[in-house]
């Protein structure tokens, strides 16, 4: 049966305009949060400026990343237990205080612990905000609202380095103003979230008031209940594999460019092109993509990512790095909104935050291990085998998604009335 009203799904402006004030607060908060996300950009430089070695600085960054992976799981659990409003306020408030604290200790172990705790606290925000945003959005708008959410993340990520460097130079090449600005923004958003965001029950009533009674029942089983959904558990594993392949453009591609003695300008241009194209085209294209079945848009997009990654296996010249990047960027544009919306769509009732948290855990875990996997394959296989192999793996991921992604069907009121 075709989806009811699939042809009439709203566009970007309509989705944003019709979203309740709390949803707009989340979307604006995502942009502001990312715009002030200076810590991860400057952490290595900050630790090095404190007199510690490069290895120690990189380890501190690794502690931050590991904390972030844990934070997504904690965020899903806190959202489930206390609601996204409380989880968001805790995330932003605690991370703001910890970021400010990092300016104080001179002992390396304290810096590492603080980095890890900031990683945990700051990432609680993501599943919490995604859960509430989904709760506030009608089912037909889920893909588009997550495309808007991703737009905020991407825009903030692109502009944050420029703002951070401006603050760094404004503070006479010191990091105090950089970190205090991020800390202040985080605490301010914690207050705004507490005052402006609704309790989860109220959010669910705004989005689907007819389900209010069902949503009053407490969730049972936590993450174990999510993993008992075997199809979704396998989906998480496959999503992690996709993330490992996708992230190679940040870790293994520079090694390939260096080995081919290609000017680093072409690598930086390719990465910039990816960011610009995603920011400019993902939202407009989602107006069309959201009309497709989720499994189809995800599979087509990931297959294009695989083709683009495999393209890097050709002799590395400017046309190859730019052409491959454009190809997998197109795949990202097609697949990412549906891929990020799927956990919220398939999540059952109050377990939605756990579904979202588990997906973001898989995504974060893939990000963490991607440099290790890519570096090992680079050393063992060489670029002529590495990139075609990664491309083939990604195509297999796309095929698997055709089987794994299943959107629960809802009966229309007419059908329910006719069968009563």
C-alpha positions in Angstrom: 0.0 0.0 0.0 1.4 3.4 -0.9 1.9 5.9 1.8 -1.0 8.2 2.3 -0.1 11.8 1.2 3.4 10.9 0.2 3.2 13.2 -2.8 2.1 16.1 -0.5 5.0 16.0 1.9 6.1 19.5 2.9 9.3 21.2 1.8 12.0 22.9 3.8 10.3 26.2 4.7 6.9 24.6 5.3 8.4 22.1 7.7 10.3 24.7 9.6 7.4 27.2 9.6 4.9 24.6 10.9 7.2 23.3 13.6 6.3 24.2 17.1 8.4 26.8 19.0 10.2 24.1 21.0 11.3 22.4 17.8 12.6 25.7 16.5 14.5 26.1 19.8 16.2 22.8 19.2 17.2 23.6 15.6 18.5 27.0 16.5 20.3 25.5 19.5 22.0 22.9 17.3 23.5 25.7 15.2 24.5 27.8 18.2 26.0 24.8 19.9 28.1 23.9 16.8 29.1 27.5 16.2 30.6 27.6 19.6 32.2 24.1 19.4 35.8 25.2 19.8 37.1 22.7 22.2 37.5 19.8 19.8 39.1 22.1 17.2 41.7 23.6 19.6 42.2 20.8 22.1 45.4 19.4 20.7 46.9 22.9 20.3 45.7 23.8 23.8 47.3 20.8 25.5 50.5 21.3 23.5 50.6 25.0 24.6 50.5 23.7 28.2 53.9 22.1 27.5 52.8 18.5 26.9 54.0 16.4 24.0 52.2 15.8 20.8 51.5 12.2 21.8 49.9 13.4 25.0 47.9 16.0 23.2 46.6 13.4 20.7 45.8 11.1 23.6 43.7 13.8 25.3 41.8 14.3 22.0 41.2 10.5 22.0 39.9 10.7 25.5 37.4 13.3 24.4 36.3 11.2 21.5 35.9 8.1 23.7 33.9 10.1 26.1 31.7 11.3 23.3 30.9 7.7 22.3 29.9 6.9 25.9 27.9 10.2 26.0 25.5 9.1 23.2 24.6 6.0 25.2 24.2 8.0 28.4 22.1 10.6 26.5 19.7 8.0 25.3 19.3 6.6 28.8 18.8 10.0 30.4 16.3 11.0 27.8 14.4 7.8 28.4 14.5 8.2 32.2 14.0 11.9 32.7 13.0 13.3 29.3 15.0 15.2 26.6 14.5 18.6 28.3 16.3 17.5 31.5 18.9 15.6 29.5 19.6 18.6 27.3 19.9 20.9 30.3 22.3 18.5 32.1 24.4 18.1 29.0 24.9 21.7 28.2 25.2 22.9 31.8 27.7 20.3 32.9 29.8 20.5 29.7 29.9 24.3 30.0 31.3 24.1 33.6 33.8 21.4 32.6 35.0 23.4 29.6 35.7 26.4 31.9 37.4 24.1 34.4 39.8 22.9 31.7 41.6 26.3 31.9 42.5 25.6 35.6 44.5 22.3 35.9 48.2 22.1 34.9 48.5 18.4 35.7 48.2 16.2 32.6 46.0 13.4 34.2 43.4 16.1 35.2 43.3 17.4 31.7 42.7 14.0 30.3 39.9 13.2 32.7 38.4 16.6 32.1 38.6 16.0 28.3 36.8 12.7 28.7 34.1 14.1 30.9 33.5 17.0 28.5 33.1 14.4 25.7 30.5 12.5 27.7 28.6 15.6 28.8 28.6 17.4 25.5 27.3 14.3 23.5 24.3 13.7 25.8 22.7 16.6 24.0 22.6 14.8 20.6 20.2 11.9 21.3 18.2 14.1 23.7 17.7 16.8 21.1 17.0 14.3 18.3 14.4 12.5 20.4 12.5 15.6 21.3 12.7 17.0 17.8 11.3 13.7 16.5 8.6 13.8 19.1 7.5 17.3 18.1 7.4 16.4 14.4 4.6 14.5 12.5 5.6 11.2 11.0 5.5 12.5 7.4 8.0 15.2 8.2 10.7 13.1 9.9 13.1 12.9 7.0 12.9 16.6 6.3 13.2 17.7 10.0 16.4 15.6 10.3 17.7 17.1 7.1 17.2 20.6 8.8 18.9 19.2 11.9 21.9 18.0 9.9 22.0 21.4 8.1 22.4 23.1 11.5 25.2 20.7 12.5 27.0 21.1 9.1 26.7 24.9 9.1 27.9 25.3 12.6 30.8 22.9 12.0 31.9 24.8 8.9 31.8 28.3 10.6 33.1 27.4 14.1 36.8 27.2 13.2 36.7 30.8 11.8 35.0 32.1 14.9 37.4 30.2 17.2 40.4 31.6 15.4 39.0 35.1 15.7 38.5 34.7 19.4 42.0 33.2 19.7 43.6 36.2 18.1 41.4 38.7 19.9 42.7 37.2 23.2 46.3 37.7 22.0 46.8 34.1 20.9 45.5 32.7 24.2 42.7 30.1 24.7 41.0 31.6 27.7 38.4 33.6 25.7 37.9 30.7 23.3 37.0 28.2 26.0 35.1 30.7 28.2 32.9 31.6 25.2 32.0 28.0 24.5 31.4 27.4 28.2 29.1 30.5 28.4 27.1 29.5 25.3 26.6 26.0 26.7 25.4 27.2 30.1 23.1 29.8 28.4 21.6 27.1 26.2 21.1 24.9 29.3 19.0 27.6 30.8 17.1 28.2 27.6 16.4 24.5 27.2 15.0 24.3 30.7 12.8 27.3 30.2 11.6 26.7 26.7 11.6 23.0 26.0 8.5 20.9 27.0 8.5 17.7 29.0 8.5 14.7 26.8 4.9 13.8 27.5 3.8 17.3 26.5 5.9 17.0 23.3 4.4 13.7 22.4 0.9 15.1 23.0 1.7 18.0 20.6 2.9 15.7 17.9 0.5 12.8 18.3 -2.2 13.6 20.8 -4.2 10.5 20.1 -1.3 8.4 21.4 -1.1 10.1 24.7 -2.3 7.2 26.8 0.0 4.7 25.1 3.0 7.0 25.7 2.2 7.3 29.4 3.4 3.7 29.9 7.0 3.5 31.1 9.6 1.9 28.8 11.0 -1.5 29.8 14.3 -3.2 29.0 16.4 -0.2 28.1 19.1 -0.9 25.5 18.7 -4.7 25.9 15.1 -4.2 24.5 16.6 -2.3 21.5 19.1 -5.1 20.9 16.4 -7.7 21.0 15.1 -6.2 17.8 17.5 -8.3 15.8 17.0 -6.5 12.5 17.8 -3.2 14.2 20.8 -4.6 16.0 22.2 -5.8 12.7 21.4 -2.4 11.2 23.5 -0.8 13.9 26.5 -3.0 13.0 26.1 -2.2 9.3 25.8 1.5 10.1 29.0 1.3 12.0 30.7 -0.3 9.0 29.4 2.5 6.8 30.8 5.1 9.2 34.2 3.5 9.1 34.2 3.6 5.3 32.8 7.1 5.2 35.4 8.6 7.6 38.4 7.5 5.5 38.3 10.8 3.7 39.6 12.4 6.9 42.2 9.8 7.8 43.4 7.6 4.9 42.8 9.9 2.0 45.4 12.4 3.2 47.9 9.5 3.4 47.0 8.6 -0.2 47.4 12.1 -1.4 50.8 12.3 0.3 51.9 9.0 -1.2 50.9 10.2 -4.7 52.8 13.4 -4.1 49.7 15.4 -5.0 49.7 19.0 -3.8 47.8 19.1 -0.5 45.7 22.0 -2.0 43.6 19.4 -3.9 42.8 17.5 -0.7 41.8 20.7 1.2 39.7 21.8 -1.9 38.0 18.4 -2.0 37.1 18.5 1.7 35.8 22.1 1.3 33.7 21.1 -1.8 32.1 18.4 0.3 31.1 20.8 3.0 29.8 23.5 0.6 27.8 21.1 -1.6 26.2 19.4 1.4 25.2 22.7 3.0 23.8 24.1 -0.3 22.1 21.0 -1.8 21.1 18.6 1.0 18.0 20.5 2.1 16.6 21.2 -1.4 17.2 17.6 -2.5 15.5 16.2 0.6 12.2 17.7 -0.7 12.5 15.0 -3.4 14.3 12.3 -1.5 11.7 12.2 1.3 9.1 10.9 -1.2 11.2 7.7 -1.7 10.9 4.7 0.6 13.5 5.1 3.3 15.3 1.8 2.5 15.6 2.9 -1.2 17.0 6.4 -0.5 19.5 5.0 2.0 20.6 2.1 -0.3 21.0 4.4 -3.4 22.9 7.0 -1.4 25.3 4.5 0.2 25.9 2.8 -3.1 27.0 6.2 -4.5 29.3 6.6 -1.5 30.8 3.2 -2.3 31.4 4.2 -5.9 32.9 7.5 -4.9 35.3 5.9 -2.4 36.2 3.2 -4.9 37.1 6.0 -7.4 40.0 6.9 -5.3 41.7 3.7 -6.3 42.5 5.2 -9.7 45.8 7.0 -10.1 45.6 9.9 -7.8 45.3 13.1 -9.8 43.2 16.2 -9.2 40.3 14.9 -11.3 40.2 11.7 -9.3 40.1 13.2 -5.9 37.5 15.9 -6.9 35.4 13.4 -8.9 35.4 10.8 -6.2 34.6 13.3 -3.5 31.7 14.8 -5.5 30.3 11.3 -6.1 30.2 10.2 -2.5 29.0 13.7 -1.5 26.0 13.1 -3.7 25.5 9.8 -1.9 25.7 11.5 1.5 23.1 14.0 0.4 20.7 11.3 -0.8 21.2 8.9 2.2 22.0 10.9 5.3 18.6 12.5 6.1 16.8 9.2 5.9 19.6 7.3 7.7 19.5 9.7 10.6 15.7 9.8 10.7 15.3 6.0 10.6 16.1 5.3 14.3 13.5 7.8 15.4 10.9 6.4 13.0 11.5 2.7 13.9 11.9 3.4 17.6 9.0 2.1 19.7 7.3 4.6 22.0 9.4 5.7 24.9 12.3 3.5 23.6 12.8 6.1 20.9 15.6 7.8 22.8 17.4 4.4 23.2 17.0 3.7 19.5 18.5 7.1 18.6 21.2 6.8 21.3 22.3 3.3 20.1 22.5 4.6 16.5 24.6 7.6 17.5 26.8 5.2 19.6 27.4 3.1 16.5 28.1 6.2 14.5 30.6 7.5 17.1 32.2 4.1 17.5 32.8 4.0 13.7 34.3 7.4 13.8 36.7 6.4 16.6 38.0 3.2 15.0 38.0 4.4 11.4 41.5 5.9 11.5 42.9 2.7 13.0 41.2 0.5 10.4 42.1 2.7 7.5 45.7 3.1 8.5 46.2 -0.6 8.9 44.6 -1.4 5.5 46.7 1.4 4.0 49.9 -0.2 5.3 49.0 -3.8 4.4 47.2 -3.4 1.1 48.3 -0.2 -0.5 46.0 2.4 -2.2 45.4 0.4 -5.4 43.6 -2.3 -3.4 42.4 -0.3 -0.3 40.0 2.0 -2.0 38.3 -0.5 -4.3 37.9 -2.8 -1.3 36.4 0.0 0.8 34.1 0.9 -2.1 32.9 -2.8 -2.4 32.3 -3.0 1.3 30.1 0.1 1.1 28.1 -1.3 -1.8 27.5 -4.4 0.3 26.3 -2.1 3.1 23.9 -0.5 0.7 22.5 -3.9 -0.3 22.2 -4.9 3.3 20.2 -1.7 4.0 17.6 -2.8 1.5 16.8 -5.8 3.8 17.4 -4.2 7.2 15.5 -0.9 6.9 11.8 -1.5 7.5 9.4 1.4 8.4 6.5 0.3 10.6 3.2 0.9 8.9 0.4 2.8 10.6 -3.2 2.1 9.8 -5.2 5.1 8.6 -8.3 6.1 10.6 -10.4 4.9 7.6 -8.9 1.4 7.7 -9.2 1.2 11.4 -12.9 2.3 11.3 -13.6 -0.2 8.6 -12.2 -3.1 10.5 -13.7 -2.3 13.8 
